[in-house]
Amino acid sequence: MSNRLDRIDSPAWLAKEMVDIVSSGGRRSVIADFTAGKGNLLVAAQTRWPRAQLLINDKSSAAARDLEARFPKAKVVKADFLRTRKLDQWKGKVSLALLNPPFSCRGAKRHGINLKGDFVAGTGVAFLMRTLEFLSPTGQAVAVLPAGCMSSEKDEAVWKWIRQRYIVTIHRKCNRRTFESCVVGTVVVSLKKRAKPRIVKTISRQLEKHRFSLIRGKIQIHNAKWSRSESAIPLVHSTNLQENSLTNLDRRTTNRNGVLEGPAVLLPRVGKPSVNKIAVLPRGLRVVLSDCVIAIPLSSSSRARRLMNQIRENWQILKNTYQGSCAPYTTMSRVGSVLSRIT
Ligand SMILES: C[S@@+](CC[C@H](N)C(=O)[O-])C[C@H]1O[C@@H](n2cnc3c(N)ncnc32)[C@H](O)[C@@H]1O
């Protein structure tokens, strides 16, 4: 079976577990899976609610044909779920949506999401957002999503929007070998609409504004153009941040993306967090930042030193923003929030 469309079906035990999560109150009259694959999630749902109307979609013609044969009483649609209007009549009518969307994120694809603002999201979260449009006021969604999307910077603004309007519960972290032919950490989450949104606010921008403007380096170390020429500039990577100073600035590059002149405070974006890895870039020193470094430019060296000390004093708060199962990382948004709190 071609895996271009991420046809990685949920094992039966996981499908049953996802269905068992659904609260027992309320009728489940319309049950949907908009990326249904072989229909494993629907089989589990049908066992629990045999009289429910099934609403089924898949982009693949072969899958849609098989689904029609497997669920003869269901409404089966063949459409690209992120774009189609064929399903519009079902908006607000689905009492339970089950979801194991494609999310391999090859090429770290981002999807535009229309929330009266220019949101973008990774593939899994884009499918989830679209699914939420179909839920009835008391409806529930149960989804298996890549674990990383719960804490990625790419999806942060969208999760904030979702959590304001839905109660989000993480029920289970799945083993990386849960799916055949795909090694990926996933989580099972459920979402239920809040009676009232927690914050009524129109979101019209991707990230909240913070008092500091932060810069994220651009150069990936393996792509850096190293040079000993006069015009080359020292490259600062997270490994150059040691003992609260800049050390071993002996590697120079001709790259000009992400050039920064001090004064600024530098801290690692990726890697094991340590209070010793915060450093001041002195006034007048020009460097190029690797993509593992975040900089906070300031107007004077004394302000840079003061900010570094404030971060050191509140280190535990900033340390908690480093998350992620492989290499821990933080985001500009999280750092910006912490700086607003501690200064
Ligand atoms: C990971 S499988 C999920 C199968 C099923 N929901 C399950 O859990 O067993 C993803 C399915 O999404 C379908 N798909 C991929 N892109 C799609 C899109 N844009 N719209 C609708 N379906 C899509 C694929 O054909 C594939 O069958």
The ligand as an ORCA input file, in Angstrom:
! r2SCAN-3c Opt
* xyz 0 1
  C      -2.867      7.542      9.271
  S      -4.121      6.979      8.161
  C      -5.418      6.818      9.320
  C      -6.322      5.725      9.131
  C      -7.421      5.550     10.172
  N      -8.018      6.805     10.599
  C      -6.932      4.770     11.355
  O      -6.685      5.357     12.409
  O      -6.766      3.562     11.251
  C      -4.395      8.431      7.323
  C      -5.400      8.372      6.190
  O      -5.579      9.725      5.767
  C      -5.782      9.750      4.376
  N      -5.452     11.109      3.940
  C      -4.221     11.659      3.717
  N      -4.336     12.961      3.385
  C      -5.671     13.238      3.404
  C      -6.434     14.398      3.158
  N      -5.832     15.537      2.820
  N      -7.773     14.332      3.269
  C      -8.373     13.174      3.609
  N      -7.723     12.033      3.847
  C      -6.374     12.057      3.755
  C      -4.891      8.670      3.823
  O      -5.368      8.199      2.575
  C      -4.963      7.626      4.940
  O      -5.915      6.662      4.622
*
